[in-house]
Amino acid sequence: MFVDEVEIKVEAGNGGDGCTAFRREKFVPMGGPYGGNGGHGSDIIFKVDEGLHTLLDLRYQKLIKGKKGENGRGKNQHGKGADPIIIKVPQGTVVTDLDTGLILADLSKKDQEEVIAKGGRGGRGNTAFKTQMNTAPDYSENGEEGEKKNLKVEVKMLADVGLVGLPSVGKSTIISMVSRSKPKIAAYHFTTLNPNLGVVRASDGRSFVMADLPGLIEGASKGEGLGDKFLKHIERTKVIAHVIDMSASEGRDPYEDYVLINKELEAFNEKLIKKPQIIIANKMDLEQAKEELEKFKQKVGDVEIFEVSAATNTGLQKVVDRLADLVDEVPNSPLYENSQIESHVLYKFKKEEPFTITRDDDGTWAIQGKEVERIFKMTKFSSDEAAYKFAKKLSRMGIDQKLEELGAEEGDQVRILDFYFDYRK
């Protein structure tokens, strides 16, 4: 089964908790803190596997969850970091964050791998908090939460040449004649339901990859027929080979077919219409083909046209040789600009408001913000010193001052996530 698009949720592993411990050996007076740090949580990594051509393995995995790092232990023993979770995907896979719309990775290179969700860092043990002023801290940290993301994972095929055209114009027959690809061929529309790839060789031995893409129809860019499900596979191609039934055997006008398909390509992505394109005038062995071709040439303008008959394997080698030239002439270009892919990094580290304060209907002051919530989750409230340290951090962030400006009074309830505190000036 060919699966080229899935939606999944990934959760990187949480960091291990830090340890609170002290040395209590017989001949070591004033032993001091002895708790180790927690280990790093699992990263979620996507890696290219050239042996894969479909996302079938991911189709039924709705959630991929990393492992938590080991907790720190006494005697300053640090917890072991969790091994990364490696998800193998086909070459040409694009990963998009559904919540932000940002492209996280374009996995188009051999053995390429990208960290899609980072595991949380381990919490610090009490040894890490020892200072000259505080030689025996009795608190440690919880591990940091790993990143959680909702993803769209889609394969955009790596092919040099894409065969496009309306159903039943002969694309499958062409690729079966010029390569070892064996697509299903029959005398009805939408015989081809999945893209087919084939390696094609020119007369001088040069080779390139050709993709036979399922038939497009009017409205394909909006999802009609097989729709934009397969239009995305044309995005990586260097050259478009537009196959047209020049015999008008189904009562269609070849020029109108040509215009229709180009409109759909442009509507889906305007970059497609700018790619080098040749016309393969197929079924030239049938009646009326010559006459229709003359009419077509008068309307189409300056475009390379190759007369072929895929059924009799006539004229195809000339087309292949010309496509090989075009593939060599067109430089490699990335599917996305660097700024598009790297924007998630800029987004992650961009300056944001550290917190917001609103008031619930019951009068509770609600404090929200990623940094505030991260500090709260990593704080162990098992000791008065940890609670004091947490309160001090909030004060340094300006939360106490902001609450006072908003009119908070002594004893008011303050909420962070689902936990409530009393406000003290």
C-alpha positions in Angstrom: 0.0 0.0 0.0 1.3 3.4 -0.9 0.9 5.9 1.9 2.4 9.4 1.3 0.9 11.5 4.1 0.2 10.9 7.8 -0.5 13.0 10.8 1.1 12.0 14.1 1.9 13.3 17.5 5.4 13.1 19.0 6.4 13.6 22.6 10.1 13.7 23.4 11.2 12.1 26.7 11.2 14.1 29.9 14.5 14.7 31.7 15.3 12.6 34.8 14.8 14.2 38.2 17.7 15.5 40.2 18.5 13.9 43.6 18.7 15.4 47.0 21.3 13.6 49.1 24.0 14.2 51.6 27.3 12.5 52.6 26.9 10.6 55.9 30.2 8.7 56.1 31.7 8.1 59.5 34.9 9.9 59.1 33.7 12.7 56.7 32.5 15.5 58.9 30.3 18.1 57.2 30.0 15.9 54.2 27.8 18.2 52.3 25.4 17.7 49.4 25.8 14.5 47.4 22.9 14.3 44.9 23.5 13.7 41.2 21.7 15.2 38.1 19.0 13.5 36.1 19.7 12.2 32.6 18.5 13.8 29.3 15.2 12.6 27.9 14.9 10.9 24.4 15.0 13.1 21.4 12.7 12.2 18.5 14.8 12.0 15.3 13.6 11.4 11.8 16.2 9.7 9.5 16.2 9.0 5.8 16.1 5.3 4.8 16.7 4.8 1.1 15.0 1.4 1.3 11.6 3.0 2.2 9.2 4.5 -0.3 6.0 4.9 1.7 4.9 6.0 5.2 2.9 2.8 5.8 4.9 2.1 9.0 3.7 5.4 10.5 0.1 5.2 9.4 -1.1 3.5 12.5 1.3 5.2 15.0 -0.8 8.0 16.3 1.6 8.8 19.1 5.4 8.3 19.3 6.7 8.9 22.8 10.3 9.1 24.0 11.7 7.7 27.2 12.4 9.6 30.4 16.0 10.0 31.4 17.2 8.2 34.5 16.9 10.0 37.8 20.0 11.2 39.6 21.2 9.2 42.6 23.3 9.7 45.7 27.1 9.7 45.7 26.9 12.3 42.9 25.8 9.7 40.4 24.2 11.3 37.4 21.3 9.5 35.7 21.8 8.0 32.3 20.4 9.9 29.3 17.7 8.0 27.3 18.5 6.8 23.8 16.9 8.8 21.0 13.9 7.5 19.2 14.8 7.2 15.5 12.0 7.2 13.0 13.0 6.0 9.5 11.3 7.7 6.6 11.7 7.7 2.8 14.0 10.1 1.1 12.0 13.2 0.1 10.0 13.4 3.4 8.8 16.8 4.6 7.8 17.3 8.2 5.5 20.2 9.1 4.4 21.4 12.6 0.5 21.5 12.4 0.2 23.9 15.2 2.5 26.6 13.8 2.5 25.7 10.1 6.3 25.8 10.1 8.4 23.4 8.1 10.6 21.5 10.6 12.6 19.4 8.1 13.0 18.6 4.4 14.7 15.2 4.4 15.9 15.0 0.9 19.6 13.9 1.3 21.0 10.4 1.8 21.2 9.4 5.4 20.0 12.8 6.5 18.6 13.0 10.0 16.9 15.9 11.9 15.9 16.3 15.6 12.1 17.0 15.3 11.4 17.1 19.1 14.0 17.7 21.7 14.1 15.7 25.0 14.0 17.6 28.3 17.2 18.2 30.1 17.8 16.4 33.4 17.0 18.2 36.6 20.0 19.3 38.7 20.8 17.5 42.0 21.4 19.4 45.1 25.2 19.2 44.6 24.8 21.5 41.6 23.2 24.3 43.8 26.1 24.4 46.3 27.6 27.8 46.7 29.8 29.6 49.2 26.7 31.2 50.7 24.7 28.0 50.7 27.0 25.0 51.4 24.2 22.5 52.1 21.2 23.1 49.8 18.4 20.6 50.5 16.6 20.9 47.2 16.9 19.6 43.7 15.0 19.9 40.4 12.5 17.8 38.5 13.5 16.9 34.9 12.4 19.3 32.1 9.5 18.2 30.0 10.3 17.0 26.4 8.8 18.9 23.4 5.4 17.8 22.2 4.3 18.4 18.6 1.5 17.6 16.2 3.1 16.8 12.9 2.1 16.3 9.2 4.6 14.0 7.6 4.4 13.7 3.8 6.5 12.2 1.0 7.3 14.4 -2.0 9.0 12.1 -4.5 12.5 12.6 -5.7 12.3 12.5 -9.5 14.1 14.4 -12.2 11.2 14.3 -14.7 7.4 14.2 -14.0 4.9 12.9 -16.5 1.7 14.9 -16.2 -1.5 14.9 -18.2 -5.2 14.0 -18.2 -6.3 10.4 -17.5 -5.7 7.9 -20.3 -3.3 10.0 -22.4 -0.6 7.2 -22.2 1.7 8.2 -19.3 1.8 4.7 -17.9 2.5 3.2 -21.3 5.4 5.7 -21.9 7.1 4.9 -18.6 6.7 1.2 -19.1 8.4 1.5 -22.5 11.4 3.6 -21.4 12.1 2.0 -18.0 11.5 -1.3 -16.1 8.6 0.2 -14.2 5.5 -2.0 -14.7 2.4 0.2 -13.9 -1.1 -1.1 -14.4 -2.4 -0.2 -17.9 -6.0 -0.5 -18.9 -8.5 1.3 -21.1 -10.3 3.3 -18.4 -9.6 6.5 -16.5 -7.6 6.5 -13.2 -6.0 3.1 -13.9 -2.9 4.5 -12.1 -3.8 5.2 -8.5 -0.2 5.6 -7.2 2.8 7.4 -8.6 5.3 5.1 -10.4 9.0 5.7 -10.5 11.4 4.4 -13.2 15.0 4.8 -14.1 15.4 5.9 -17.7 18.6 5.7 -19.8 19.5 7.9 -22.7 21.3 6.7 -25.8 24.7 7.8 -24.4 24.2 6.0 -21.1 23.1 8.9 -19.0 20.2 8.1 -16.6 17.6 9.9 -14.7 14.5 9.2 -12.6 11.0 9.6 -14.2 7.7 9.7 -12.3 4.4 8.7 -13.8 1.9 10.7 -11.8 -1.8 9.7 -11.7 -4.1 11.6 -14.1 -5.1 15.1 -13.2 -8.5 16.6 -14.0 -10.0 20.1 -13.8 -10.1 21.2 -10.2 -7.3 18.9 -9.2 -5.5 21.7 -7.3 -8.6 21.9 -5.1 -8.8 18.2 -4.5 -11.0 17.0 -7.4 -10.3 13.5 -8.7 -7.1 12.3 -7.3 -6.4 16.0 -6.7 -3.6 17.6 -4.9 -2.8 14.2 -3.3 -0.3 13.7 -6.2 0.4 17.2 -7.4 2.8 17.6 -4.6 5.0 14.9 -6.1 5.7 17.2 -9.1 7.3 19.9 -6.8 10.7 18.3 -6.7 11.0 17.5 -10.4 13.4 19.5 -12.6 11.5 19.0 -15.8 7.8 18.5 -16.6 6.9 16.3 -19.6 3.3 17.1 -20.5 1.7 14.1 -22.3 -1.3 14.9 -24.6 -3.6 12.6 -26.5 -3.1 14.3 -29.9 -5.6 12.0 -31.6 -8.5 13.5 -29.7 -9.8 10.0 -29.4 -12.1 10.8 -26.4 -13.6 13.9 -28.1 -11.4 16.3 -26.2 -9.5 19.2 -27.7 -5.7 18.7 -27.3 -5.0 22.5 -26.8 -7.8 22.8 -24.2 -6.3 19.8 -22.4 -2.9 21.5 -22.4 -4.3 24.8 -21.0 -6.4 23.0 -18.4 -3.4 21.0 -16.9 -1.1 24.1 -16.9 -3.8 26.1 -15.0 -4.0 23.3 -12.4 -0.2 23.2 -12.0 -0.1 27.0 -11.5 -3.1 27.0 -9.1 -1.4 24.4 -6.9 2.1 26.1 -6.9 3.1 28.9 -9.2 6.7 27.6 -9.2 5.5 24.5 -11.2 4.5 26.5 -14.3 8.0 28.0 -14.4 9.8 24.7 -14.6 11.1 23.6 -18.1 8.4 21.8 -19.9 8.2 19.8 -23.1 5.1 18.4 -24.8 4.8 14.7 -25.7 2.2 14.4 -28.5 1.1 10.8 -28.0 -1.0 8.4 -30.1 0.3 9.8 -33.3 -0.4 6.4 -35.0 -4.1 7.1 -34.8 -6.4 8.9 -37.3 -6.7 12.7 -37.0 -3.5 12.9 -34.9 -1.6 14.8 -37.7 -4.4 17.2 -38.3 -4.9 17.9 -34.6 -1.2 18.4 -34.2 -1.1 21.2 -36.8 -4.0 23.0 -35.1 -2.3 22.6 -31.8 1.0 24.0 -33.0 -0.7 27.2 -34.3 -2.1 27.9 -30.8 0.6 26.7 -28.4 3.4 29.0 -29.2 7.1 28.3 -28.6 7.2 25.0 -26.8 9.2 21.8 -27.7 6.8 19.2 -29.1 7.8 15.5 -29.7 5.6 13.2 -31.8 5.4 9.7 -30.3 3.4 6.6 -30.3 3.9 4.9 -26.9 1.8 1.9 -28.0 4.3 1.1 -30.9 7.4 2.5 -29.1 7.9 5.1 -31.8 9.8 8.4 -31.1 10.4 7.7 -27.4 14.2 7.5 -27.5 14.4 11.0 -29.0 12.2 12.3 -26.1 14.4 10.5 -23.5 17.6 12.0 -24.9 16.2 15.5 -24.9 14.9 15.0 -21.3 18.4 13.9 -20.3 19.8 17.1 -21.7 17.3 19.2 -19.8 17.9 17.4 -16.6 21.7 18.2 -16.9 21.0 21.8 -17.8 18.6 22.6 -14.9 20.5 23.2 -11.6 19.6 21.4 -8.4 17.4 23.7 -6.3 15.9 23.0 -2.8 12.2 22.5 -2.5 12.1 25.2 0.2 14.2 28.3 0.9 16.5 28.1 3.9 14.5 30.8 5.6 11.4 28.6 5.4 13.0 25.6 7.0 15.0 27.5 9.6 12.1 29.7 10.6 11.1 27.2 13.3 14.5 27.9 15.0 13.9 31.6 14.8 10.4 31.0 16.1 11.6 28.9 19.1 14.1 31.5 20.3 12.2 34.7 19.4 11.5 37.2 22.1 8.2 36.5 23.8 6.4 37.9 26.7 7.6 35.9 29.7 4.2 35.8 31.3 0.6 37.0 31.2 -1.7 37.6 34.2 -5.5 37.5 33.9 -8.3 37.2 36.4 -10.7 34.3 36.5 -14.4 34.7 37.1 -13.9 33.6 40.7 -11.3 36.3 41.4 -8.2 34.1 41.1 -5.2 35.6 39.4 -4.1 33.2 36.6 -0.4 33.4 35.6 0.5 31.9 32.3 3.7 31.6 30.2 6.0 28.9 29.0 8.9 30.0 31.2 6.8 30.3 34.3 5.2 26.9 33.7 8.6 25.4 33.0 10.1 26.7 36.2 7.0 25.5 38.2 7.2 22.0 36.8 10.9 21.7 37.5 10.5 22.8 41.1 10.2 20.2 43.8 8.1 21.7 46.6 9.3 19.1 49.1 11.4 21.6 51.0 10.8 25.2 52.2 14.1 26.2 50.6 12.8 25.0 47.1 9.6 26.9 47.6 11.5 30.1 48.6 13.8 29.8 45.6 10.7 29.4 43.3 9.1 32.5 44.8 12.3 34.4 44.3 12.5 33.5 40.7 8.9 34.8 40.1 9.8 38.0 41.8 12.9 38.5 39.6 10.7 38.0 36.6 8.5 40.9 37.7 5.4 38.9 38.6 5.0 40.3 42.1 5.3 43.9 40.8 2.8 43.2 38.1 0.3 41.6 40.5 0.6 44.7 42.7 0.0 47.0 39.8 -3.1 45.1 38.8 -4.5 45.5 42.3 -3.9 42.1 43.9 -4.4 42.1 47.7 -2.9 40.1 50.5 -4.5 36.6 50.6 -5.7 36.6 47.0 -5.6 33.2 45.2 -2.9 32.9 42.5 -3.0 30.0 40.0 -0.3 28.5 37.9 -1.6 25.6 35.8 -3.9 23.7 38.2 -2.1 24.7 41.4 -3.2 27.5 43.8 -1.1 29.8 46.0 -1.8 32.6 48.4 -0.6 36.0 47.4 1.8 37.6 50.0 3.2 41.1 49.6 
